[in-house]
Amino acid sequence: MTTFHELIRANDRFLLTGHENPDGDCLGAEVALCRLLQALGKQPVIVNPDPIGKTFDFLRRHTEFDHCRRDQRPLPEFDVAVLLDCSQLSRLGSLGPRLRDSGKPLAVIDHHVGSEAGDGDVSYVDTTAAATGALVRRLFREFDVPLDVVAAEGVFLSLVADTGWFRYSNTNAEVFAMASELVAVGVDVGAIYDNLYRRNHPESAGVLTAAIQRHRFECDGRLAIVSLDKSIMERAVRIDFDTDAVMEPLRSLSGVEVVALLKERFDGSVKLSLRARTDVDVQAICKTFGGGGHTKAAGATLPGSLADADAAVVAGVAKALAGVGAESK
């Protein structure tokens, strides 16, 4: 059976992609893998299901990104498709069936629970890794390729995206050692922070305030939930504002163990994001809705109305909390 490393060595043209609405870990890992493949003499292209948002457009100064949303142009010629930060073609929207129908091998690089059982013909998976970008960093070592500053910036973006700038429980000694190495290579930490968080549209404060005001508590205050309908999502999309920003302030509140964010999508479905503070396994909750992720950060897409999704999530979280003792006061 062909291994991941053998598949990389034996082919030349690679299509790199990730989940819909790519986040910092997905995009950073794509940047780093693109540089690794180029250093190996390969021909990589990045084609995502959605365009990158304004938050991450600073990456365009050194890396080319394409997308195929509502676009049926022929895909670039490729020998292997590589999924980063996800393992299922269903996470790629309309791009997923096109890759499946291509008949080309599919490789997966991911750190989410269950990724080894995804759609990849070969997989490079470690669910203990803090970020997908951290796995790409390991590949540089295994292929004996030194990091350049572009690849280092990609890996650093992955790390800060999935560790919450080193605040989350997945921030371990490997993460700090890697961050130190990346800064030594030349990563400008201040510039990355400014690009990510200090270029918001002037209306973003109003959208954030409106979103937070919609929070309520359930399960005796152990669950904080926010449901955002199309009206507020339209405002957020218009100014390219990431409404996930409402979650961390709510997770900081005393007594809150789980934060749920539901976003009404324009296709009639509802996007769910769950975050945990204690021992609640939100990945297990999201799995019941067909989603997945990590123990303390996971997501899913629910069919039906926002009200129905809200009720289902409250019931699911309540069931999970029933098996976990209340957080010590």
GUKEKOL-497922 format. One record per residue: y, x, z of N, C-alpha, C, CB in turn. Coordinates in pm, whole numbers, padded with zeros to 5 digits, always signed. Glycine has a CB too. Example, Ala and Ser with C-alpha at 12.3 -4.5 7.8 and 13.67 -1.06 7.14 Angstrom:
<sites>
-00569+01319+00780-00450+01230+00780-00330+01320+00780-00447+01131+00905
-00225+01285+00708-00106+01367+00714+00003+01290+00787-00060+01408+00572
</sites>
This chain:
<sites>
-00120+00084+00000+00000+00000+00000+00125+00087+00000+00001-00095+00122
+00219+00055-00085+00344+00131-00095+00425+00116+00033+00426+00085-00217
+00475+00228+00084+00561+00224+00202+00707+00211+00161+00540+00350+00288
+00792+00182+00258+00935+00170+00231+00988+00298+00168+01012+00138+00361
+00956+00412+00228+01009+00539+00178+00957+00571+00038+00973+00653+00274
+00832+00538+00011+00776+00562-00123+00845+00475-00227+00625+00534-00124
+00878+00351-00189+00947+00261-00283+01085+00316-00318+00959+00119-00223
+01153+00371-00220+01285+00429-00245+01273+00550-00338+01352+00471-00112
+01179+00637-00309+01165+00760-00388+01122+00731-00532+01064+00853-00322
+01042+00627-00552+00981+00604-00683+01069+00525-00779+00851+00532-00665
+01184+00475-00734+01268+00391-00819+01410+00445-00825+01268+00247-00768
+01484+00397-00925+01618+00451-00950+01731+00350-00929+01625+00504-01090
+01710+00224-00965+01817+00125-00964+01794+00024-00851+01828+00052-01100
+01892+00013-00764+01877-00070-00645+01990-00172-00635+01872+00018-00519
+01953-00295-00608+02051-00401-00581+02051-00425-00431+02018-00533-00660
+02164-00397-00367+02176-00414-00223+02245-00547-00194+02254-00296-00158
+02192-00621-00100+02251-00751-00068+02224-00786+00077+02196-00860-00162
+02282-00897+00120+02265-00943+00258+02286-01092+00266+02360-00871+00353
+02300-01141+00388+02310-01285+00410+02444-01341+00365+02288-01316+00557
+02450-01474+00353+02576-01541+00320+02682-01505+00423+02556-01695+00313
+02809-01508+00381+02920-01473+00469+02892-01341+00542+02947-01586+00571
+02879-01233+00470+02839-01105+00530+02935-01061+00640+02830-00998+00424
+02877-01012+00750+02956-00968+00864+02965-00816+00865+02895-01019+00996
+03019-00762+00974+03041-00619+00981+02913-00537+00977+03115-00586+01105
+02808-00585+01041+02683-00510+01039+02625-00508+00899+02583-00570+01138
+02623-00623+00834+02568-00632+00698+02646-00542+00602+02573-00778+00648
+02778-00554+00601+02860-00477+00507+02858-00328+00539+03003-00529+00509
+02866-00295+00666+02862-00153+00703+02731-00088+00664+02885-00138+00852
+02620-00160+00684+02490-00108+00645+02480-00091+00494+02378-00199+00695
+02538-00185+00419+02538-00173+00273+02615-00050+00227+02599-00300+00209
+02731-00026+00288+02810+00091+00253+02729+00218+00277+02942+00095+00334
+02669+00228+00395+02595+00349+00430+02474+00368+00340+02550+00344+00577
+02398+00262+00313+02280+00275+00227+02320+00311+00085+02198+00145+00228
+02431+00255+00038+02480+00289-00095+02505+00439-00106+02608+00211-00127
+02568+00497-00004+02596+00641-00005+02467+00723+00002+02689+00679+00112
+02370+00676+00080+02243+00748+00090+02174+00749-00046+02152+00683+00196
+02168+00634-00111+02100+00626-00240+02172+00711-00346+02092+00481-00287
+02304+00711-00342+02379+00795-00436+02348+00942-00413+02531+00770-00423
+02340+00980-00286+02308+01119-00255+02168+01157-00302+02321+01144-00105
+02079+01060-00312+01943+01083-00359+01933+01076-00512+01848+00983-00297
+02049+01057-00577+02050+01051-00723+02015+00914-00779+01957+01151-00777
+02019+00811-00695+01987+00676-00737+02112+00602-00785+01921+00598-00623
+02091+00481-00838+02200+00399-00888+02204+00265-00811+02185+00374-01042
+02278+00258-00702+02286+00134-00625+02406+00050-00666+02293+00165-00477
+02390-00083-00656+02501-00176-00669+02491-00276-00554+02500-00250-00809
+02605-00324-00507+02608-00422-00399+02649-00557-00457+02707-00378-00285
+02562-00655-00441+02590-00791-00487+02555-00887-00374+02509-00825-00619
+02655-00945-00312+02633-01037-00200+02645-01182-00244+02733-01008-00088
+02591-01274-00165+02605-01416-00198+02749-01465-00192+02522-01499-00103
+02832-01400-00108+02972-01440-00092+03061-01316-00099+02993-01515+00042
+03187-01335-00137+03280-01221-00137+03310-01178+00006+03411-01258-00209
+03350-01053+00021+03388-01007+00155+03526-01064+00187+03387-00850+00164
+03548-01096+00313+03675-01152+00355+03782-01046+00372+03658-01228+00483
+03903-01092+00398+04016-01001+00415+03992-00902+00529+04144-01080+00441
+03921-00947+00632+03895-00860+00748+03830-00729+00706+03807-00931+00849
+03742-00735+00606+03664-00618+00568+03707-00556+00436+03520-00655+00561
+03818-00604+00378+03853-00555+00245+03897-00409+00244+03962-00639+00186
+03918-00350+00361+03953-00207+00366+03836-00122+00316+03990-00166+00510
+03715-00177+00317+03600-00103+00267+03607-00081+00116+03472-00177+00301
+03686-00163+00048+03695-00153-00098+03764-00025-00143+03771-00273-00153
+03830+00045-00054+03898+00167-00095+03798+00276-00134+03990+00217+00016
+03671+00260-00091+03571+00360-00128+03440+00300-00180+03543+00447-00009
+03421+00169-00168+03294+00108-00207+03319-00017-00289+03208+00075-00083
+03244-00034-00396+03260-00151-00482+03164-00261-00437+03234-00114-00630
+03218-00381-00418+03138-00498-00381+03151-00604-00489+03183-00555-00243
+03037-00665-00522+03039-00779-00612+02974-00896-00539+02965-00747-00747
+02992-01016-00593+02930-01134-00533+02894-01231-00644+03025-01200-00428
+02811-01330-00610+02763-01421-00713+02782-01567-00673+02617-01395-00742
+02871-01597-00581+02892-01736-00541+02945-01817-00660+02989-01743-00422
+02875-01925-00691+02911-02014-00804+02921-01936-00935+03045-02085-00775
+02850-01828-00944+02860-01742-01062+02719-01715-01114+02934-01607-01029
+02692-01757-01234+02560-01738-01292+02557-01626-01395+02512-01867-01355
+02652-01533-01384+02645-01415-01469+02511-01343-01447+02764-01320-01442
+02459-01278-01548+02337-01200-01527+02358-01096-01417+02292-01131-01659
+02258-01077-01334+02266-00974-01232+02256-00836-01297+02155-00993-01126
+02312-00734-01235+02294-00599-01288+02146-00565-01297+02367-00495-01199
+02109-00480-01388+01970-00435-01398+01932-00361-01270+01949-00345-01523
+01815-00391-01218+01769-00323-01097+01617-00316-01094+01821-00395-00972
+01567-00216-01022+01422-00199-01006+01374-00257-00873+01385-00050-01014
+01462-00250-00770+01428-00297-00635+01550-00366-00576+01381-00178-00544
+01528-00478-00509+01634-00543-00432+01612-00510-00284+01635-00698-00455
+01721-00479-00215+01713-00445-00072+01796-00545+00007+01761-00300-00046
+01732-00616+00097+01801-00709+00187+01837-00635+00315+01713-00835+00219
+01965-00641+00350+02010-00577+00473+02062-00681+00572+02119-00473+00443
+02022-00667+00697+02065-00753+00807+02010-00895+00794+02217-00758+00812
+01910-00914+00713+01835-01039+00706+01704-01010+00635+01916-01153+00633
+01608-01099+00649+01477-01071+00590+01424-01186+00506+01379-01041+00699
+01500-01293+00493+01452-01410+00419+01547-01442+00304+01439-01532+00513
+01491-01467+00188+01571-01500+00071+01649-01629+00089+01483-01510-00052
+01601-01715+00177+01672-01841+00202+01808-01818+00265+01589-01930+00292
+01831-01699+00323+01961-01667+00383+02064-01625+00278+01946-01556+00486
+02022-01617+00151+02108-01565+00045+02167-01674-00044+02031-01468-00039
+02152-01800-00005+02205-01908-00086+02146-01907-00225+02356-01897-00095
+02231-01927-00327+02182-01936-00465+02130-01803-00518+02293-01987-00555
+02165-01692-00452+02115-01562-00496+01967-01545-00464+02196-01449-00430
+01920-01609-00357+01781-01595-00316+01681-01630-00425+01756-01680-00198
+01690-01750-00485+01595-01784-00592+01603-01690-00712+01620-01926-00638
+01721-01639-00740+01735-01549-00855+01660-01417-00830+01884-01521-00883
+01666-01369-00707+01592-01247-00675+01442-01274-00673+01637-01191-00540
+01402-01390-00622+01260-01424-00620+01206-01436-00763+01238-01557-00543
+01283-01498-00850+01239-01518-00987+01241-01389-01069+01325-01623-01054
+01311-01286-01020+01319-01161-01095+01184-01090-01102+01423-01068-01032
+01099-01117-01004+00970-01050-01000+00976-00906-00955+00906-01056-01134
+01095-00860-00914+01111-00721-00872+01076-00706-00723+01256-00672-00898
+01033-00587-00682+01000-00565-00541+01120-00591-00451+00950-00422-00521
+01091-00637-00331+01194-00668-00233+01170-00585-00107+01196-00820-00199
+01272-00509-00067+01266-00430+00055+01361-00490+00158+01301-00280+00028
+01326-00477+00285+01407-00531+00394+01441-00421+00493+01333-00647+00465
+01568-00415+00532+01612-00330+00643+01680-00423+00743+01710-00212+00594
+01623-00437+00862+01676-00538+00954+01635-00507+01097+01627-00677+00914
+01707-00568+01191+01675-00551+01333+01661-00684+01406+01783-00468+01401
+01650-00794+01332+01634-00925+01393+01487-00953+01425+01690-01033+01302
+01466-01033+01528+01331-01070+01568+01260-01142+01453+01334-01159+01695
+01139-01101+01422+01060-01165+01318+01083-01110+01178+01088-01308+01318
+01169-01009+01165+01202-00957+01031+01083-00897+00959+01311-00853+01042
+00988-00842+01037+00871-00782+00974+00784-00887+00905+00789-00706+01079
+00804-01013+00938+00727-01122+00875+00811-01196+00772+00676-01220+00981
+00920-01136+00726+01008-01200+00630+00956-01187+00488+01147-01140+00638
+01046-01191+00392+01008-01194+00250+00993-01056+00187+01110-01271+00174
+01011-00952+00264+01004-00818+00206+00864-00777+00168+01059-00719+00302
+00852-00712+00052+00726-00650+00015+00702-00527+00101+00725-00612-00134
+00810-00459+00136+00806-00350+00233+00925-00371+00327+00812-00208+00162
+00909-00323+00450+01015-00345+00549+01040-00219+00630+00977-00461+00643
+01165-00203+00669+01206-00098+00762+01275-00172+00876+01302+00012+00694
+01199-00204+00979+01244-00297+01083+01225-00235+01221+01169-00431+01074
+01324-00252+01305+01314-00217+01447+01400-00315+01525+01357-00067+01474
+01337-00406+01595+01412-00510+01667+01482-00456+01791+01320-00624+01705
+01455-00330+01829+01526-00271+01942+01653-00200+01898+01435-00173+02015
+01673-00185+01769+01794-00118+01718+01916-00205+01743+01780-00087+01568
+02027-00144+01777+02149-00218+01808+02210-00283+01686+02250-00128+01872
+02186-00227+01569+02248-00279+01446+02165-00234+01327+02396-00230+01432
+02177-00307+01217+02110-00267+01094+02163-00132+01046+02129-00373+00984
+02293-00111+01065+02351+00017+01027+02290+00134+01100+02499+00015+01052
+02245+00113+01224+02178+00219+01300+02047+00258+01233+02152+00174+01444
+01980+00162+01172+01856+00193+01100+01885+00274+00975+01782+00063+01064
+01996+00241+00906+02032+00320+00788+02065+00463+00830+02152+00256+00715
+02128+00479+00947+02154+00615+00996+02024+00692+01013+02231+00610+01131
+01921+00625+01064+01791+00691+01079+01736+00734+00944+01692+00599+01150
+01758+00652+00841+01708+00685+00708+01772+00812+00654+01733+00569+00612
+01900+00834+00686+01964+00959+00644+01885+01078+00698+02112+00965+00694
+01843+01071+00823+01766+01181+00882+01630+01194+00814+01748+01159+01033
+01565+01080+00793+01430+01084+00738+01427+01131+00593+01368+00947+00748
+01536+01109+00520+01546+01160+00383+01619+01294+00378+01618+01058+00293
+01655+01345+00497+01720+01476+00508+01849+01483+00427+01625+01586+00462
+01932+01381+00443+02062+01374+00376+02172+01373+00483+02072+01247+00284
+02269+01463+00474+02376+01463+00574+02471+01345+00554+02455+01595+00567
+02527+01296+00664+02625+01188+00657+02756+01240+00600+02648+01127+00795
+02819+01162+00513+02958+01190+00479+03044+01088+00552+02982+01184+00324
+03176+01099+00540+03265+01015+00620+03257+00869+00578+03408+01065+00607
+03229+00841+00452+03218+00702+00407+03096+00636+00470+03209+00693+00253
+02982+00704+00464+02861+00650+00527+02881+00636+00677+02741+00740+00497
+02947+00734+00738+02971+00728+00882+03058+00609+00918+03038+00857+00930
+03158+00578+00836+03241+00461+00862+03159+00333+00854+03359+00455+00763
+03069+00325+00756+02983+00208+00744+02895+00190+00866+02898+00219+00621
+02832+00298+00913+02746+00289+01031+02829+00252+01154+02672+00422+01054
+02947+00310+01168+03032+00279+01283+03072+00131+01282+03159+00368+01284
+03107+00078+01165+03141-00064+01155+03023-00150+01199+03183-00100+01011
+02904-00115+01157+02784-00188+01199+02770-00186+01351+02659-00128+01134
+02787-00070+01409+02769-00058+01554+02869-00142+01632+02782+00087+01596
+02997-00132+01595+03097-00206+01672+03085-00357+01649+03237-00159+01637
+03038-00395+01530+03021-00537+01502+02914-00599+01590+02987-00559+01356
+02801-00529+01604+02688-00589+01675+02678-00550+01821+02562-00551+01607
+02764-00460+01868+02769-00430+02011+02897-00483+02074+02758-00279+02035
+02980-00554+01996+03105-00603+02051+03195-00491+02100+03078-00700+02164
+03206-00389+02016+03281-00268+02055+03227-00213+02188+03433-00300+02067
+03093-00200+02192+03022-00134+02302+03029-00213+02433+03079+00004+02324
+03044-00345+02426+03049-00428+02547+02918-00501+02573+03160-00529+02536
+02833-00521+02471+02714-00603+02487+02599-00523+02547+02673-00662+02354
+02497-00594+02591+02385-00530+02659+02300-00443+02568+02298-00635+02723
+02316-00455+02436+02241-00369+02344+02307-00233+02326+02227-00437+02209
+02416-00208+02398+02484-00078+02392+02409+00019+02482+02634-00091+02436
+02332+00108+02421+02249+00201+02497+02291+00345+02468+02101+00181+02463
+02213+00439+02519+02246+00581+02503+02246+00621+02356+02148+00669+02581
+02154+00565+02277+02150+00597+02134+02278+00554+02064+02029+00531+02068
+02329+00438+02103+02452+00387+02042+02569+00481+02070+02484+00245+02094
+02584+00522+02196+02696+00610+02230+02681+00747+02164+02706+00626+02381
+02558+00798+02159+02536+00927+02093+02570+00917+01945+02391+00974+02112
+02531+00806+01883+02558+00787+01741+02708+00773+01718+02484+00663+01689
+02776+00697+01804+02921+00680+01789+02992+00814+01799+02975+00582+01896
+02950+00896+01893+03011+01029+01908+02991+01112+01782+02951+01102+02029
+02871+01107+01727+02841+01180+01605+02927+01132+01489+02694+01167+01570
+02944+01000+01477+03019+00943+01366+03167+00980+01375+03004+00791+01364
+03221+00981+01495+03361+01022+01512+03377+01169+01476+03409+00996+01659
+03278+01250+01513+03283+01393+01480+03280+01415+01328+03166+01467+01545
+03211+01326+01255+03207+01336+01109+03343+01305+01048+03101+01242+01052
+03424+01223+01118+03557+01193+01066+03600+01048+01070+03566+01238+00930
+03523+00961+01134+03559+00820+01141+03689+00803+01221+03445+00737+01206
+03782+00727+01165+03910+00698+01231+03895+00566+01307+04028+00690+01127
+03865+00576+01436+03836+00457+01517+03955+00362+01522+03796+00498+01658
+04074+00416+01542+04194+00332+01551+04220+00257+01422+04313+00416+01585
+04200+00321+01309+04224+00255+01180+04125+00141+01159+04213+00356+01065
+04000+00161+01197+03901+00054+01183+03939-00064+01271+03760+00104+01218
+03977-00038+01395+04016-00147+01485+04136-00223+01430+04049-00092+01626
+04234-00151+01382+04353-00216+01326+04316-00304+01206+04457-00112+01285
+04230-00251+01119+04190-00329+01002+04114-00455+01040+04105-00244+00910
+04033-00447+01143+03953-00561+01184+04031-00667+01260+03839-00515+01267
+04123-00625+01347+04181-00719+01443+04333-00731+01442+04139-00680+01577
+04402-00651+01363+04547-00653+01371+04612-00685+01236+04598-00520+01422
+04541-00763+01156+04596-00807+01028+04582-00959+01011+04527-00734+00912
+04574-01032+01122+04552-01176+01115+04674-01248+01058+04519-01231+01252
+04648-01357+00989+04754-01442+00935+04837-01498+01051+04694-01558+00849
+04968-01514+01032+05053-01568+01140+05005-01703+01194+05194-01583+01091
+04936-01780+01113+04888-01911+01159+04758-01901+01239+04869-02003+01041
+04699-01783+01247+04570-01770+01312+04576-01803+01460+04516-01630+01293
+04688-01772+01524+04701-01805+01668+04691-01955+01689+04835-01752+01725
+04753-02032+01600+04746-02177+01610+04606-02230+01587+04842-02241+01512
+04534-02173+01490+04398-02216+01463+04306-02181+01581+04345-02151+01334
+04324-02061+01636+04244-02020+01751+04269-02111+01870+04274-01874+01789
+04397-02142+01893+04431-02231+02005+04370-02369+01986+04583-02242+02019
+04380-02422+01864+04325-02554+01836+04174-02556+01854+04362-02599+01695
+04108-02448+01813+03963-02441+01825+03920-02433+01972+03909-02319+01749
+03985-02348+02049+03948-02334+02190+03973-02464+02266+04027-02219+02255
+04078-02536+02229+04109-02661+02298+03999-02765+02279+04240-02717+02247
+03911-02745+02182+03804-02842+02158+03679-02811+02239+03770-02844+02010
+03685-02715+02326+03566-02681+02405+03543-02785+02514+03579-02541+02466
+03420-02797+02555+03384-02878+02671+03263-02813+02738+03353-03026+02630
+03233-02857+02857+03120-02802+02931+03008-02905+02941+03165-02758+03071
+02887-02857+02932+02768-02939+02948+02673-02865+03042+02699-02969+02810
+02566-02931+03081+02462-02868+03164+02520-02809+03291+02389-02759+03086
+02600-02890+03360+02662-02848+03487+02746-02722+03472+02554-02825+03591
+02812-02710+03358+02901-02597+03336+02834-02472+03286+02971-02565+03460
+02702-02477+03265+02630-02359+03218+02639-02342+03067+02483-02367+03260
+02674-02448+02996+02693-02444+02851+02837-02478+02817+02596-02540+02780
+02901-02390+02741+03032-02420+02683+03011-02441+02534+03137-02305+02711
+03055-02554+02483+03030-02589+02344+03159-02627+02273+02929-02704+02335
+03171-02582+02150+03286-02612+02065+03235-02666+01932+03377-02485+02044
+03280-02783+01893+03244-02840+01764+03368-02848+01677+03179-02980+01780
+03364-02782+01564+03479-02776+01475+03450-02856+01348+03514-02629+01440
+03531-02959+01325+03510-03043+01207+03576-02981+01085+03564-03185+01232
+03563-03050+00972+03613-02995+00846+03764-02973+00848+03577-03086+00733
+03836-03054+00924+03982-03039+00924+04025-02903+00977+04046-03148+01007
+03964-02860+01085+04001-02728+01139+03936-02617+01059+03962-02717+01287
+03817-02642+01004+03754-02540+00921+03833-02516+00793+03610-02580+00888
+03892-02620+00739+03976-02604+00620+04096-02515+00652+04024-02740+00568
+04156-02533+00769+04268-02448+00810+04221-02303+00824+04329-02498+00943
+04104-02284+00884+04053-02149+00906+04021-02080+00774+03928-02153+00995
+03957-02152+00683+03920-02094+00553+04044-02058+00474+03833-02192+00473
+04146-02143+00480+04268-02119+00402+04335-01988+00440+04367-02234+00422
+04328-01950+00568+04393-01826+00612+04292-01715+00638+04476-01852+00737
+04163-01740+00600+04058-01640+00616+04045-01598+00762+04086-01518+00527
+04037-01697+00851+04026-01671+00995+03883-01694+01041+04123-01759+01075
+03830-01600+01116+03694-01608+01167+03693-01688+01297+03634-01467+01189
+03644-01811+01290+03645-01898+01408+03547-01854+01516+03613-02040+01367
+03460-01757+01486+03374-01704+01591+03455-01640+01704+03277-01601+01533
+03583-01617+01680+03669-01559+01783+03681-01647+01906+03807-01532+01726
+03643-01775+01895+03653-01864+02012+03542-01836+02112+03648-02010+01969
+03437-01767+02072+03318-01759+02156+03335-01664+02275+03201-01715+02074
+03396-01549+02252+03404-01451+02360+03491-01498+02477+03459-01321+02306
+03607-01561+02453+03683-01612+02569+03602-01712+02652+03812-01679+02521
+03520-01794+02586+03440-01891+02660+03325-01824+02733+03386-01998+02565
+03269-01719+02673+03160-01648+02740+03209-01572+02862+03093-01552+02643
+03340-01552+02872+03395-01479+02987+03416-01568+03109+03525-01415+02948
+03396-01699+03095+03424-01792+03204+03310-01793+03306+03447-01933+03149
+03347-01795+03431+03249-01796+03540+03159-01919+03529+03320-01794+03676
+03029-01897+03543+02933-02006+03540+02876-02035+03403+02995-02128+03592
+02943-01990+03297+02895-02015+03161+02784-01916+03127+03011-02005+03057
+02668-01968+03089+02556-01883+03052+02530-01883+02901+02432-01928+03125
+02566-01992+02835+02547-02003+02691+02673-02062+02629+02423-02089+02657
+02714-02005+02516+02825-02061+02437+02768-02106+02303+02942-01956+02418
+02801-02228+02264+02758-02281+02135+02879-02314+02050+02670-02408+02155
+02878-02267+01928+02983-02298+01831+02920-02367+01712+03060-02170+01787
+02967-02488+01683+02919-02563+01567+03034-02580+01469+02861-02700+01608
+03006-02546+01342+03108-02555+01238+03060-02646+01126+03142-02414+01183
+03135-02750+01100+03101-02841+00993+03128-02774+00860+03179-02974+01005
+03027-02765+00776+03040-02697+00648+03072-02797+00539+02914-02620+00614
+03126-02747+00431+03170-02835+00322+03054-02891+00241+03264-02759+00231
+02932-02837+00262+02816-02890+00191+02744-02998+00271+02719-02778+00158
+02801-03036+00386+02742-03143+00466+02652-03095+00578+02667-03233+00379
+02626-02966+00586+02545-02911+00695+02635-02861+00807+02453-02797+00643
+02573-02812+00913+02646-02761+01029+02593-02622+01063+02633-02858+01152
+02683-02526+01075+02646-02389+01112+02654-02375+01263+02737-02284+01041
+02545-02330+01322+02537-02310+01466+02534-02162+01500+02414-02380+01524
+02615-02123+01598+02608-01989+01655+02591-02003+01806+02736-01904+01620
+02498-01930+01863+02475-01931+02007+02490-01790+02063+02336-01988+02040
+02553-01780+02179+02564-01653+02251+02524-01676+02396+02709-01596+02241
+02456-01580+02454+02410-01592+02593+02465-01480+02679+02257-01592+02599
+02480-01509+02807+02521-01407+02902+02406-01362+02989+02634-01459+02988
+02314-01452+03019+02208-01421+03115+02073-01411+03045+02203-01528+03225
+01970-01467+03106+01835-01449+03054+01791-01560+02958+01739-01442+03168
+01883-01642+02913+01848-01747+02818+01823-01684+02681+01961-01854+02810
+01709-01716+02621+01673-01662+02490+01727-01756+02383+01518-01643+02477
+01847-01728+02333+01907-01818+02233+01839-01804+02097+02057-01791+02219
+01772-01691+02073+01695-01678+01950+01585-01782+01946+01635-01537+01936
+01520-01806+02061+01414-01906+02067+01469-02046+02043+01343-01900+02203
+01590-02073+02094+01652-02203+02071+01680-02221+01922+01783-02217+02153
+01742-02121+01860+01776-02131+01718+01652-02140+01631+01861-02012+01676
+01544-02080+01675+01419-02086+01597+01371-02229+01583+01310-02000+01663
+01396-02313+01685+01355-02454+01677+01434-02528+01571+01372-02522+01812
+01549-02473+01530+01632-02533+01426+01616-02461+01292+01778-02531+01467
+01517-02371+01285+01493-02299+01161+01573-02173+01146+01521-02387+01046
+01639-02130+01253+01720-02009+01248+01655-01894+01323+01857-02035+01304
+01736-01801+01368+01685-01687+01442+01796-01591+01477+01577-01615+01362
+01758-01468+01513+01858-01369+01551+01807-01281+01662+01987-01437+01594
+01888-01268+01767+01856-01184+01881+01847-01268+02007+01961-01072+01897
+01797-01209+02114+01782-01281+02240+01914-01338+02288+01723-01189+02346
+02023-01261+02272+02152-01305+02324+02253-01345+02217+02210-01198+02408
+02213-01341+02092+02302-01382+01983+02217-01430+01866+02396-01265+01940
+02234-01556+01829+02150-01611+01724+02224-01725+01654+02015-01661+01781
+02164-01773+01545+02229-01878+01469+02130-01959+01388+02334-01820+01377
+02178-02070+01334+02095-02157+01252+02186-02249+01172+01995-02239+01339
+02129-02312+01072+02201-02414+00994+02127-02546+01011+02211-02374+00842
+02200-02649+01055+02140-02779+01083+02184-02880+00978+02178-02827+01224
+02095-02962+00929+02133-03069+00837+02196-03184+00915+02010-03119+00757
+02265-03272+00845+02318-03392+00909+02459-03377+00959+02231-03432+01022
+02501-03474+01040+02639-03481+01085+02668-03384+01199+02671-03622+01129
+02795-03358+01221+02838-03272+01330+02799-03332+01464+02989-03248+01324
+02814-03464+01478+02780-03530+01604+02631-03519+01635+02821-03678+01599
+02548-03537+01532+02404-03526+01553+02364-03383+01589+02328-03571+01428
+02426-03286+01522+02397-03146+01551+02440-03111+01693+02466-03053+01450
+02556-03160+01734+02607-03136+01869+02506-03186+01972+02744-03206+01888
+02460-03309+01955+02366-03368+02050+02235-03290+02054+02338-03514+02015
+02186-03248+01937+02060-03173+01931+02073-03038+01999+02017-03154+01786
+02187-02973+01982+02207-02842+02043+02218-02854+02195+02333-02775+01986
+02291-02952+02242+02301-02972+02387+02162-02994+02447+02394-03093+02420
+02081-03076+02380+01945-03102+02429+01861-02975+02427+01878-03212+02345
+01873-02897+02319+01795-02774+02309+01834-02671+02414+01811-02715+02173
+01963-02655+02436+02010-02560+02536+01971-02607+02676+02162-02540+02526
+01983-02736+02701+01948-02792+02833+01802-02763+02865+01975-02944+02837
+01716-02778+02765+01573-02751+02786+01550-02604+02820+01492-02790+02660
+01621-02517+02749+01606-02373+02775+01660-02337+02913+01677-02292+02667
+01773-02394+02949+01833-02364+03079+01747-02414+03194+01972-02425+03088
+01670-02519+03170+01585-02574+03276+01483-02471+03323+01513-02700+03227
+01451-02376+03236+01354-02274+03274+01417-02146+03325+01267-02241+03157
+01548-02147+03338+01620-02027+03385+01703-02065+03506+01710-01967+03272
+01696-01988+03609+01773-02016+03729+01921-02006+03702+01734-01921+03840
+01998-02085+03772+02144-02081+03756+02196-01941+03787+02213-02184+03847
+02297-01904+03716+02357-01771+03733+02411-01757+03875+02470-01746+03629
+02383-01642+03934+02430-01618+04069+02581-01619+04075+02378-01486+04121
+02630-01687+04172+02775-01696+04191+02824-01580+04275+02814-01830+04257
</sites>
